């Protein structure tokens, strides 16, 4: 099954406040994705603030990943100013699929 990266950057105007407000719902949603998620976590600025999210997910298609992203409470609340989704391949690193 293909892997996809979701690189999500918070909007600069109000994104941090929306992120803090929506974080519990986002974490519950992400935990419910199970083995679809191969890796996920916040993007951190040089000063230690959360400024976005990164997901590596398995899905059948780009359309499935777009639909998954649309259900993210952060996306629904307007936290993100930009979301880039790309198919990727795991070439190096622990956990590489056979």
C-alpha positions as CSV (number, residue, x, y, z in Angstrom):
1,X,0.0,0.0,0.0
2,X,1.4,3.5,-0.9
3,X,2.7,5.9,1.7
4,X,1.8,9.5,1.8
5,X,3.2,12.5,3.7
6,X,1.0,15.3,5.0
7,X,3.0,18.4,5.8
8,X,0.6,20.8,7.5
9,X,1.7,24.4,8.5
10,X,-0.4,26.4,10.9
11,X,-1.8,29.7,9.7
12,X,0.3,32.6,11.1
13,X,-2.7,34.6,12.2
14,X,-4.5,32.7,15.0
15,X,-3.2,29.3,14.2
16,X,-1.5,28.7,17.5
17,X,-4.6,29.6,19.5
18,X,-6.8,27.4,17.4
19,X,-4.2,24.5,17.7
20,X,-4.3,24.8,21.5
21,X,-8.1,24.8,21.6
22,X,-8.5,21.9,19.1
23,X,-5.6,19.7,20.3
24,X,-7.6,17.2,22.4
25,X,-10.0,16.5,19.6
26,X,-7.1,16.2,17.1
27,X,-5.2,13.8,19.3
28,X,-8.3,11.6,19.8
29,X,-9.0,11.6,16.1
30,X,-5.3,10.7,15.3
31,X,-5.3,7.9,17.9
32,X,-8.3,6.4,16.2
33,X,-6.6,6.1,12.9
34,X,-4.7,3.0,14.1
35,X,-2.2,1.4,11.7
36,X,-3.0,3.8,8.9
37,X,-0.6,6.2,10.6
38,X,3.1,5.1,10.3
39,X,4.4,8.2,12.0
40,X,2.9,11.5,13.2
41,X,3.9,14.5,15.3
42,X,4.0,18.2,15.5
43,X,6.4,20.5,13.5
44,X,8.4,22.6,15.9
45,X,9.9,26.1,15.3
46,X,13.4,27.1,16.3
47,X,12.0,28.6,19.5
48,X,10.1,25.4,20.5
49,X,6.6,26.3,19.4
50,X,4.3,23.9,17.6
51,X,3.8,25.3,14.1
52,X,2.3,22.5,12.2
53,X,1.8,18.7,11.9
54,X,3.5,15.9,10.0
55,X,1.9,12.6,9.1
56,X,3.2,9.6,7.2
57,X,0.1,7.4,6.4
58,X,-0.7,4.3,4.4
59,X,-3.6,4.6,2.0
60,X,-5.0,3.2,-1.2
61,X,-5.0,6.6,-3.0
62,X,-4.3,10.3,-2.9
63,X,-8.1,10.8,-2.7
64,X,-8.3,8.7,0.4
65,X,-5.6,10.8,2.0
66,X,-7.3,14.0,1.1
67,X,-10.5,12.7,2.7
68,X,-8.6,11.6,5.8
69,X,-7.0,15.1,6.0
70,X,-10.4,16.8,5.7
71,X,-11.6,14.9,8.8
72,X,-8.7,16.2,10.9
73,X,-10.2,18.4,13.6
74,X,-7.3,20.8,13.1
75,X,-8.2,21.1,9.4
76,X,-11.9,21.5,10.2
77,X,-11.2,24.3,12.8
78,X,-9.0,26.2,10.3
79,X,-5.7,25.7,12.1
80,X,-3.7,25.1,8.9
81,X,-2.7,27.7,6.5
82,X,-1.2,25.1,4.1
83,X,-1.5,21.4,3.7
84,X,0.8,19.6,1.2
85,X,0.2,15.9,0.5
86,X,2.6,13.8,-1.5
87,X,3.1,10.1,-2.2
88,X,6.4,9.0,-0.8
89,X,8.6,5.9,-0.6
90,X,10.4,4.5,2.5
91,X,14.0,4.0,1.3
92,X,16.0,4.2,4.5
93,X,15.4,3.8,8.3
94,X,14.1,1.5,10.9
95,X,10.6,0.1,10.3
96,X,10.9,0.1,6.5
97,X,8.2,-2.1,5.0
98,X,9.5,-5.3,3.3
